[in-house]
Amino acid sequence: MARVTIDSLRKEYDVGRVVAVDDLDLEIEDGEFVTVVGPSGCGKTTTLRMLAGLEKPTDGRIEIGGRDVTDVHAKNRDVAMVFQNYALYPHKTVFENMAFGLRMSTDMTEDEREQRVVETAEMMDIDELLDDKPDELSGGQKQRVALGRAIVREPDVFLFDEPLSNLDAKLRTSMRAEIQRLQEELDITAVYVTHDQEEAMTMGDKIVILKDGKLQQVGHPNTVYDEPANRFVGGFIGSPSMNFVRVGVEQSGDRLVLDDDAGFQYELSPTYSKEAPLEAGDTVVAGIRPEHIAPTDGGRGIETTVRVVEPVGSDNYLYLDLGDDNEEFMARVDADFEPEPNERIEVTFDEKDVRLFNDETGESLLHENAAATTPAP
């Protein structure tokens, strides 16, 4: 195991015209499974390659196990990387692929290497494939070989670069569980890069979210989901995405009302208003997740028109019309609630599920207070 410290890490290309990673700071504890997620071009793979020693940082420092490895060659870092495209040698057998790293980076004898490879192959359930070559294997088998090649070295740190993106959905799910099991069993620090936010949420002890090379938020997946630091995180994490409505703040006695003059009107309690904090005359962006929206009746909810009903088995997705000025607004409801298109309905939600963001910066108005008072599960 090893603690990983990333300090002010920066990577520029084209003489500084392109900044792929912008002053990233990150602490990864011994034995921790960290997932790194973000849209294409956010810098997640570049960060991983700098950890592996395959890219040289423009600035900053990387420590692994208390050792500064910023300028250390990749082969001299005790890390193992699993690539998206498997990166197996096509002319070598499974056994030779798995033993190659041991032969190049250790002084183990041939018998010791063979024993280590066989033991790892049994762990990965590929011991019957040791004499096969990669073109004789399925995608799932190739991925197991790639994982086995990393595990056999018993590194300080595992690095995963979108390793499951070439697999079908069912196999991806099973391999996801397999990787988690192996990481827990071996108790090795792991950094897992993915573009799939569901993978990031379900696999990681800690999730790191990047955008345009900048760190947006880091924390336990549940904390990031419940208390997004900004509008980008709120919209990127969660499926379906969080709804956003630009609203004005009005005074109503000792309460504040969110109002967009187009059908969205929601009254906040004095307690919530103080936590934000808000003032009459402000303009903010309200964020509500689709799963927190429920149908209601009796004139106490927000009136809206159903545009589309999308059944997805256990739930129905309702696409709702809140006026021409609003973005798409969606509710995730029970499958037994299935209104007709163009039907007028009322929906509501609990104020504890409302997230408010600065209209100009996108930063959360609640995040700092929540982060200070809400421990990760």
C-alpha positions as CSV (number, residue, x, y, z in Angstrom):
1,M,0.0,0.0,0.0
2,A,1.0,3.6,-0.5
3,R,-0.3,7.1,0.1
4,V,-0.4,9.2,-3.0
5,T,0.0,13.0,-2.8
6,I,-0.5,15.3,-5.8
7,D,0.6,18.8,-5.2
8,S,-0.1,21.7,-7.6
9,L,0.1,19.3,-10.6
10,R,0.0,21.1,-14.0
11,K,0.3,19.8,-17.5
12,E,0.6,22.2,-20.5
13,Y,0.8,21.4,-24.2
14,D,1.7,23.5,-27.2
15,V,4.0,25.9,-25.3
16,G,1.3,26.6,-22.7
17,R,-1.6,27.3,-25.1
18,V,-3.4,24.2,-23.9
19,V,-3.7,23.4,-20.2
20,A,-4.7,19.8,-19.7
21,V,-4.4,19.7,-15.9
22,D,-4.6,23.0,-14.0
23,D,-2.9,23.1,-10.5
24,L,-4.4,19.9,-9.2
25,D,-4.1,19.1,-5.4
26,L,-5.2,15.7,-4.2
27,E,-4.5,13.3,-1.3
28,I,-5.2,9.6,-1.7
29,E,-4.9,7.5,1.4
30,D,-3.3,4.0,1.8
31,G,-5.6,1.4,0.4
32,E,-8.2,3.9,-0.8
33,F,-10.1,3.3,-4.1
34,V,-10.4,6.7,-5.8
35,T,-12.5,7.2,-8.9
36,V,-11.7,10.2,-11.2
37,V,-14.6,11.3,-13.5
38,G,-15.4,14.1,-15.8
39,P,-16.3,14.9,-19.4
40,S,-14.0,14.2,-22.4
41,G,-11.0,16.5,-22.3
42,C,-11.2,17.2,-18.6
43,G,-7.7,16.0,-17.8
44,K,-8.4,12.7,-16.0
45,T,-6.3,10.4,-18.3
46,T,-3.5,13.0,-18.4
47,T,-3.5,13.0,-14.6
48,L,-3.3,9.2,-14.5
49,R,-0.5,9.1,-17.1
50,M,1.5,11.6,-15.0
51,L,1.0,9.3,-11.9
52,A,2.3,6.4,-14.0
53,G,5.3,8.3,-15.3
54,L,4.2,8.2,-18.9
55,E,3.8,12.0,-19.0
56,K,6.1,14.5,-17.4
57,P,4.3,17.3,-15.5
58,T,4.9,20.9,-16.5
59,D,4.9,21.9,-12.9
60,G,4.0,20.4,-9.5
61,R,4.9,17.3,-7.5
62,I,3.9,13.7,-7.1
63,E,4.6,11.5,-4.1
64,I,4.0,7.8,-3.8
65,G,4.5,6.2,-0.4
66,G,6.3,9.4,0.9
67,R,8.8,9.3,-2.0
68,D,8.9,12.1,-4.6
69,V,8.5,10.4,-8.0
70,T,7.9,13.5,-10.1
71,D,11.1,12.9,-12.1
72,V,11.3,9.1,-11.6
73,H,11.1,7.0,-14.8
74,A,7.9,4.9,-15.1
75,K,9.7,1.6,-14.8
76,N,11.1,2.7,-11.4
77,R,7.7,3.6,-9.9
78,D,6.0,0.8,-8.1
79,V,2.7,1.2,-10.0
80,A,0.8,-1.0,-12.4
81,M,-1.6,0.3,-15.1
82,V,-4.5,-1.3,-16.8
83,F,-5.4,0.3,-20.1
84,Q,-8.6,0.8,-22.0
85,N,-7.4,-1.3,-25.0
86,Y,-5.8,-4.0,-22.8
87,A,-2.4,-3.4,-24.3
88,L,-1.5,-7.1,-24.5
89,Y,1.4,-8.4,-26.6
90,P,-0.4,-10.3,-29.5
91,H,2.6,-12.6,-30.2
92,K,2.9,-13.7,-26.5
93,T,0.8,-16.2,-24.6
94,V,-1.3,-15.2,-21.6
95,F,1.5,-16.6,-19.4
96,E,4.2,-14.7,-21.2
97,N,2.1,-11.5,-21.0
98,M,1.6,-11.8,-17.3
99,A,5.3,-12.8,-16.6
100,F,6.8,-10.1,-18.8
101,G,6.6,-7.3,-16.2
102,L,8.1,-9.6,-13.5
103,R,11.0,-10.5,-15.8
104,M,11.7,-6.8,-16.7
105,S,11.3,-5.2,-13.2
106,T,12.3,-7.8,-10.6
107,D,15.1,-10.2,-9.9
108,M,12.8,-13.1,-9.3
109,T,13.9,-16.5,-10.6
110,E,12.1,-18.3,-13.4
111,D,10.4,-20.7,-10.9
112,E,9.4,-17.8,-8.7
113,R,7.9,-16.0,-11.7
114,E,6.0,-19.1,-12.8
115,Q,4.6,-19.6,-9.3
116,R,3.4,-16.0,-9.0
117,V,1.8,-16.1,-12.5
118,V,0.0,-19.3,-11.8
119,E,-1.3,-18.1,-8.4
120,T,-2.6,-14.9,-10.0
121,A,-4.2,-16.7,-12.9
122,E,-6.1,-18.9,-10.5
123,M,-7.2,-15.8,-8.6
124,M,-8.5,-14.3,-11.9
125,D,-10.0,-17.6,-13.1
126,I,-7.9,-17.6,-16.2
127,D,-5.5,-20.5,-15.3
128,E,-6.9,-22.6,-18.2
129,L,-6.0,-19.8,-20.7
130,L,-2.3,-19.5,-19.9
131,D,-1.2,-21.1,-23.2
132,D,-3.6,-19.1,-25.3
133,K,-2.7,-15.9,-27.2
134,P,-4.8,-12.7,-27.0
135,D,-6.6,-13.2,-30.4
136,E,-8.0,-16.5,-29.0
137,L,-9.7,-14.7,-26.1
138,S,-13.0,-12.8,-25.6
139,G,-13.1,-9.2,-24.5
140,G,-13.8,-10.2,-20.9
141,Q,-11.0,-12.7,-20.9
142,K,-8.6,-10.1,-22.3
143,Q,-9.6,-7.7,-19.5
144,R,-8.9,-10.4,-16.9
145,V,-5.5,-11.0,-18.4
146,A,-4.7,-7.3,-18.3
147,L,-5.9,-7.1,-14.6
148,G,-3.8,-10.2,-13.8
149,R,-0.7,-8.7,-15.4
150,A,-1.1,-5.7,-13.1
151,I,-1.9,-7.8,-10.0
152,V,1.0,-10.2,-10.5
153,R,3.5,-7.4,-9.8
154,E,2.0,-6.6,-6.4
155,P,2.5,-2.9,-6.9
156,D,2.0,-0.1,-4.4
157,V,-0.6,1.6,-6.6
158,F,-3.1,0.3,-9.2
159,L,-4.0,2.7,-12.1
160,F,-7.0,2.0,-14.2
161,D,-7.6,4.0,-17.4
162,E,-11.3,3.4,-18.4
163,P,-10.7,-0.4,-18.3
164,L,-14.3,-1.5,-18.9
165,S,-15.4,0.8,-21.7
166,N,-14.9,-1.8,-24.4
167,L,-17.1,-4.4,-22.7
168,D,-20.9,-4.9,-23.1
169,A,-23.2,-3.7,-20.3
170,K,-23.7,-7.0,-18.5
171,L,-20.0,-7.9,-18.5
172,R,-19.1,-4.4,-17.4
173,T,-21.2,-4.8,-14.3
174,S,-19.7,-8.1,-13.4
175,M,-16.1,-6.9,-14.0
176,R,-16.8,-3.8,-11.9
177,A,-17.7,-6.0,-9.0
178,E,-14.6,-8.1,-9.7
179,I,-12.3,-5.1,-9.6
180,Q,-13.8,-3.9,-6.3
181,R,-13.4,-7.4,-4.8
182,L,-9.8,-7.7,-5.9
183,Q,-8.9,-4.2,-4.6
184,E,-10.4,-4.9,-1.2
185,E,-8.8,-8.3,-1.0
186,L,-5.3,-7.1,-2.0
187,D,-5.8,-3.8,0.0
188,I,-3.9,-1.8,-2.6
189,T,-4.3,1.9,-3.3
190,A,-6.2,2.3,-6.6
191,V,-7.0,5.3,-8.9
192,Y,-9.7,4.5,-11.4
193,V,-10.4,6.9,-14.3
194,T,-13.8,6.7,-16.0
195,H,-16.2,8.8,-18.1
196,D,-19.1,6.8,-16.6
197,Q,-20.5,8.6,-13.5
198,E,-22.4,5.5,-12.4
199,E,-19.1,3.6,-12.3
200,A,-17.5,6.4,-10.4
201,M,-20.3,6.6,-7.8
202,T,-20.6,2.8,-7.2
203,M,-16.9,1.9,-7.1
204,G,-15.0,4.6,-5.3
205,D,-14.4,5.2,-1.6
206,K,-13.8,8.8,-2.8
207,I,-14.8,10.5,-6.1
208,V,-12.8,13.2,-7.8
209,I,-14.6,15.4,-10.4
210,L,-12.7,17.3,-13.0
211,K,-13.7,19.9,-15.6
212,D,-11.3,21.6,-18.1
213,G,-8.4,20.4,-16.1
214,K,-9.6,21.9,-12.8
215,L,-10.7,20.1,-9.7
216,Q,-14.5,20.7,-9.1
217,Q,-15.1,18.6,-6.0
218,V,-13.7,15.6,-4.1
219,G,-15.4,13.6,-1.4
220,H,-17.4,10.5,-0.6
221,P,-19.8,9.7,-3.5
222,N,-22.9,10.2,-1.3
223,T,-21.7,13.6,-0.1
224,V,-20.9,14.8,-3.6
225,Y,-24.3,13.6,-4.8
226,D,-26.2,15.3,-1.9
227,E,-24.1,18.4,-1.6
228,P,-22.7,19.4,-5.0
229,A,-20.1,22.2,-4.8
230,N,-21.4,23.9,-8.0
231,R,-23.9,23.6,-10.7
232,F,-21.6,21.6,-13.0
233,V,-21.2,18.8,-10.3
234,G,-25.0,18.8,-9.6
235,G,-25.7,18.3,-13.3
236,F,-22.9,15.9,-14.0
237,I,-23.4,13.5,-11.1
238,G,-26.8,11.7,-11.1
239,S,-28.9,10.1,-13.7
240,P,-31.2,11.6,-14.9
241,S,-29.4,14.9,-14.4
242,M,-30.5,17.5,-11.9
243,N,-33.1,20.0,-13.0
244,F,-32.2,23.7,-13.0
245,V,-34.5,26.7,-12.9
246,R,-33.4,30.3,-12.8
247,V,-35.6,32.1,-10.2
248,G,-35.9,35.4,-8.5
249,V,-36.2,35.7,-4.7
250,E,-39.2,37.5,-3.2
251,Q,-40.2,38.4,0.3
252,S,-43.4,37.0,1.8
253,G,-43.7,37.9,5.4
254,D,-40.9,36.0,7.3
255,R,-40.4,33.7,4.3
256,L,-38.7,33.8,0.9
257,V,-40.3,32.6,-2.3
258,L,-38.5,31.3,-5.4
259,D,-40.4,32.6,-8.4
260,D,-39.7,32.6,-12.2
261,D,-43.0,34.2,-13.3
262,A,-43.6,31.3,-15.7
263,G,-45.2,28.7,-13.4
264,F,-42.4,27.8,-10.9
265,Q,-43.1,29.2,-7.4
266,Y,-41.8,27.6,-4.2
267,E,-41.8,29.0,-0.7
268,L,-38.8,28.4,1.6
269,S,-39.0,28.2,5.4
270,P,-37.1,30.9,7.5
271,T,-34.6,28.2,8.6
272,Y,-33.7,27.3,5.0
273,S,-33.5,31.0,4.0
274,K,-30.9,31.7,6.8
275,E,-28.8,28.7,5.8
276,A,-28.5,29.8,2.1
277,P,-28.4,32.9,2.9
278,L,-30.8,34.7,0.5
279,E,-32.2,38.2,0.2
280,A,-35.2,39.5,-1.6
281,G,-34.2,40.7,-5.0
282,D,-31.5,38.0,-5.5
283,T,-31.5,35.9,-8.7
284,V,-30.4,32.3,-8.1
285,V,-30.5,28.9,-9.8
286,A,-32.6,26.2,-8.1
287,G,-31.5,22.6,-8.6
288,I,-33.9,19.7,-7.9
289,R,-33.1,16.1,-8.8
290,P,-35.8,14.2,-10.8
291,E,-36.1,11.5,-8.2
292,H,-37.1,14.1,-5.5
293,I,-40.1,15.4,-7.5
294,A,-43.5,13.8,-6.7
295,P,-47.0,14.3,-8.1
296,T,-49.5,16.0,-5.8
297,D,-53.0,17.5,-5.9
298,G,-55.1,20.1,-4.1
299,G,-53.5,23.2,-5.5
300,R,-50.4,23.0,-3.2
301,G,-47.9,22.1,-5.9
302,I,-46.3,23.6,-9.1
303,E,-48.6,23.3,-12.1
304,T,-47.0,21.9,-15.2
305,T,-47.9,20.2,-18.5
306,V,-46.6,16.7,-19.3
307,R,-44.8,16.7,-22.6
308,V,-43.5,13.2,-22.8
309,V,-43.9,10.0,-20.6
310,E,-40.9,7.7,-20.8
311,P,-41.4,4.2,-19.2
312,V,-38.1,2.6,-18.0
313,G,-39.5,-0.4,-16.2
314,S,-39.5,0.3,-12.4
315,D,-40.0,4.1,-13.0
316,N,-41.5,6.6,-15.4
317,Y,-39.6,9.6,-16.5
318,L,-41.9,12.6,-17.0
319,Y,-40.7,15.5,-19.2
320,L,-42.5,18.6,-17.9
321,D,-43.1,22.0,-19.4
322,L,-42.5,25.0,-17.0
323,G,-42.6,27.7,-19.7
324,D,-40.5,28.7,-22.7
325,D,-37.7,30.3,-20.6
326,N,-36.9,27.1,-18.7
327,E,-34.6,24.3,-19.5
328,E,-35.9,20.7,-19.6
329,F,-37.6,19.7,-16.3
330,M,-37.9,16.0,-15.5
331,A,-39.5,14.0,-12.8
332,R,-38.7,10.4,-11.9
333,V,-41.9,8.8,-10.6
334,D,-43.3,5.3,-9.8
335,A,-44.3,3.2,-12.8
336,D,-47.9,3.2,-11.7
337,F,-48.2,6.9,-12.2
338,E,-48.6,7.4,-15.9
339,P,-50.3,10.7,-17.0
340,E,-51.1,11.4,-20.7
341,P,-49.0,13.7,-22.8
342,N,-50.3,17.3,-22.6
343,E,-52.1,16.5,-19.3
344,R,-51.9,19.2,-16.6
345,I,-50.5,17.9,-13.3
346,E,-49.1,19.3,-10.1
347,V,-45.7,18.3,-8.7
348,T,-43.9,19.1,-5.5
349,F,-40.7,18.3,-3.6
350,D,-39.2,18.7,-0.1
351,E,-37.2,21.9,0.5
352,K,-34.3,19.8,2.0
353,D,-33.8,18.5,-1.6
354,V,-33.5,22.0,-3.1
355,R,-30.0,23.1,-4.0
356,L,-29.3,26.8,-4.7
357,F,-26.5,28.0,-6.9
358,N,-25.1,31.5,-7.6
359,D,-26.5,32.6,-10.9
360,E,-23.2,34.1,-12.1
361,T,-20.5,31.7,-10.8
362,G,-22.5,28.5,-10.5
363,E,-21.1,27.9,-7.0
364,S,-23.4,26.3,-4.4
365,L,-24.9,28.7,-1.8
366,L,-25.2,25.7,0.6
367,H,-22.1,23.6,-0.1
368,E,-19.6,25.3,2.4
369,N,-22.0,25.1,5.3
370,A,-23.1,21.5,4.5
371,A,-19.5,20.3,4.0
372,A,-18.5,21.7,7.4
373,T,-21.5,20.0,9.2
374,T,-22.2,16.8,7.3
375,P,-19.7,14.0,7.7
376,A,-19.3,11.4,4.9
377,P,-21.1,8.1,5.6
